[in-house]
Amino acid sequence: MALVPDSRLVLGVLVGKRVQENAVKLLEDVKGKLGGRTPELITSDEWSGYPEAIQEVFGEEVTPERTGKPGRPAGPRLELPEGLNYATVRKTREKGRVVNVVTRLVFGVMAAVLALLGGKKVSTSYVERQNGTDRHRNARKGRKTYRFSKDWQAHESLTFFTLYSYNFCWPARTLRQKLALKKYRQRTPAMVAGLTDHVWSLSEWVAFPVCQRS
């Protein structure tokens, strides 16, 4: 899952094993939803497949200029565009508790990462919190229960349903907007991201046409 921390918007979902091919598919989906724009900052855990997947999806093909020296000229290669920063988090646990957190810059400039975070630390806590919310909303993912999925397609479909409906139909307490003393405006991730101006009902979201007539 790909998540925008500021708005809590679920940007991309892929149901499957954590393998290189699926990481590429997820990032290609994210790139399409960004309109081809390059994200300024990507953060994740230290899974080894992510750096190569990021380079494959967001990299730009560059052919080095001829040096004039003997030998075969260098062929085209993928280079990350300027402005893309990628940092990782590694957590050390003892007896089930996190005792140490180490961050590492993989691509980009640390000064740019710190500026984009606005004084906050590199973190994966928003994704971890969303995973907990997803388990709460999707009974098939509840731990140690008999509600597990017995059909892959049904599991995949309900995963898309719960995660994407969250964007439009689930007001998050941490996203509410204070209007006056003890008065708040409830907001969903889609509202914070500027995709809509109200909280959708499930029936409105399900009935909304995918293809709009011009």
N, C-alpha and C positions, 0 to 999 in steps of 0.2 A: 504494500500500500504506500502511496505517496500522499503526503499531507502538507498543507500550507499552514505553518504554525500560527501566524498572526490572525488568520480568520478561522482556523480549524477546518478549512475546506478540504474534503477528500478529493484529491486531484486525479488519482488513478488507482485502479484495483486490478490485480491479477491473481486468480486462484490456481495454485499449483506448487510444485516443489521449488525450493530455493536453489535454482541452477542458473548458470550464465545466460542461457537462452531466454528464460523468463524475465530476468533482470533487464535484458535489452528490450523485450516486448513492453514491459511496464514503462520504461523510460521513453520509448517511442510514442506510447499513448500520451504520456505527460507532455512531450514535445509538441504533439499535435494540438493539445488543449491550450498550450501556451502560444499557439499561432506561429510556431517555429522560433519564437524568441529564446534566447539563451538565459537560463536562470542565473542570477547573480551569486546565489549561495545554495549549496546542497550539503546536507549533513546526514550521517547514517552511523550505524555501528561499523565494526572493522571487518565485515565479511569481505573476503578477498576478491569476490567477483564484481563488486561495484565499480572500482576504478576503471577497469577495462570496458565495462558496459557504458559508463559515462562517456569515455573517450570515443567509443564506437558510435553512439547516438548523437552526441553534441559536437564531435570533432569535425573539423573542416579539412578537406583534402588539400595539401600543399605540396608543390613540386619544387625542391630546392634548385637554386640556380647553379649552372655549370661553374665549376671552379677553375677549369682549364688545366687541371692536373691529370696525369695519366690514370687510366682505370675506368671502369664502368661508372657512368653517372648515377647518382642516387635517384631512386624512383620516388613516386608520390607517397606521402605518408599523412596520417591523421594528426592534426594538432588542435588542441583545445583553443577556442576563441578567447580573446582577451576579455577579462571581466568575469569569467566563470571561476568560482572558488568552491572547493570541496574539502570539508573537514570531517573527521571521524571521532567517535567516542568509544573508549574501552573501559568497561566497568569490572572491577575486581570484587568478588563476593566472598564472604566468610560466614558460614552458618546461615546462609540465606539472606544476609544483609550486605549492602554495598559499602565497602570500606575504602575504596579508592576509585577515582575517576580521572582518566588520562585522555586529553584531546590531542589530535595530531592533524596538521595541515597536509593534505595530499596534493591538491592543485591550488594555484592562486597565490595570494599575498595575505599574510596574517593580519596586517593592518587593515586591509579591506574587509576581512571577515569580522574583525572586532567592530569596525564602523557600522557594518550592516546589522550586527546584533545589538547595537546600541547599549553596550555595557553588559549585556547578558552573556552567559556562557554557552559554548557549543553543547547542545543537548539533544537527546532522542526521547525525552520524557513525554512530549506531546503525542508522538506515535504510540508509545507504550500506554498512555492514558486512553488513546482511541482504541487500542486493542482490547482494553478492559471494557470500554463502552460497547464495543461490537459484541463481545461475549455476553454482555448483559442483554442486549437487544436481540441477539440471535441465539435461541435456545440450543441449536444444533452444535454450538461451539462451547457450551457449558462443560466444565471439567467434571469428570467422574460422575456422569449421568448416563441414562439410557436414551437420551434424546439425540444421539449422534446421527449424522446423515448416513443413509444406506444407499443413496444414489448420487453419483458425482454431479450430474446435471442439476439436480434439485439443490444440492449444497452450493454450487456455483451461483445459481439463480438467486437464492435467498441471500447470499453474501452481497451480490450486487444491489439487491433490493434494500437491505438494511444500511449498507454503507452510503449509497448515493441518496437515499431518502433522508438520511441524516443531514445532508447539506441544506435541504430546503424545509424540512418538516420538524426539526428537533431544535428548539431554542436552548442554547447553552447558557447556564447561569453566569459563567465567566465572560460571556459576550454581551450581556445586557447593558443598555445605555441609560445612564442616570439622567432623568429629566428635571426632577425637583426633589424636595425633601421626601424620602421614602417612596418615590415614584420612579419606575423604571420602564423602559421600552425593551421588551423581549426581542432578541435577535438570533437568527440562525447563521451558520457559516456563510450561506449564500448571500444573506443580507449584508454581512460585513464585507464580503468580497465584491459587492456592488452588482450582483447578478439578479437581484429581485428586491422589492421594497416591502414585502410582508412575509409572515409565516404561512407556509402552504399547508393545507390539509393533505392527508394521504390520498384522498380521492381526487383532489385537484392535481396532485403530482402524477398519479398513475394515468389520469385521463388526458394529461397535456400531450398534444401531438408532437411526435419526434421530428417530423418534417413539416416545416411551415410553408404555407402557400404564399407565393410572391404576389 
